[in-house]
Amino acid sequence: MFGPDSPELVKHIVFRNWLRQDAGDRELYAATERAAAGSGSGDGMMLMEDYNARKQAVIREIYGRAFRAAGFLD
């Protein structure tokens, strides 16, 4: 949970809004989610940190584009 003044909240809103407007990154994110979810140990068990680690590079890439488009980065 984030407080109402947390910068994390703004970060998530920028990410969400970007995915709503950019079909390419929306599909990239969806494909990454599916791949990360499907790469468990085979017994149905997966640690959340492993799942998040599998998505991290793509999410950072998308954040870069989203923050540039929002004027937060050059």
Secondary structure, DSSP 8 states (H G I E B T S, - for coil): ---TT-HHHHHHHHHHHHHHH-HHHHHHHHHHHHHHHT-S-SSS---HHHHHHHHHHHHHHHHHHHHHHTTS--
